[in-house]
Amino acid sequence: MAEDVSMRAATSITITWGPGPTNGGAPVIDYDIIYYTTADDIIVFRNQTSVKYTATGLTAGKTYTFKVEARNRYGNSASSTPV
């Protein structure tokens, strides 16, 4: 199997998501995007109002894990399934 060189050389990624199955009784205000390579290397971007986010400045060849949390007037949702 040939290795996908374009993925190995990528330094940015765009993620998109849809609304969750419920909103907890209040409209979503914004989202937190959490991504990391290890437990010691966590990056959080808060107050994202779009359902699309582009992470830049990534290190080519590293594996990153992404999660999203929605926030409404009651607080943050549980994290999405990590990808």
Residue, then its C-alpha position, 0 to 999 in steps of 0.5 A: m500500500a502506498e503512503d499518502v504523502s499529502m497527509r504526511a506533509a499537512t500542517s493544517i486541517t479543517i474540521t466541520w460538525g453538525p448540531g448534537p442530538t439535543n441542545g439541553g434546553a437552550p440554543v447553542i451559543d458557541y463551541d470549544i475546539i480541543y485538540y492535542t497530541t499528548a495529555d501534556d500538549i492540549i490546545v483549546f480554542r473557545n467561543q467559536t461560533s461557526v461549525k467549521y474550524t481550521a487548525t493551522g501550524l500543526t506539525a507534519g507527521k504528528t497525530y492529533t486528536f480533535k474534540v468539540e464541545a457545544r456551550n449554551r446558557y447552562g454550560n458545556s456539553a459532553s465532548s464529541t467523539p474524538v477524531 
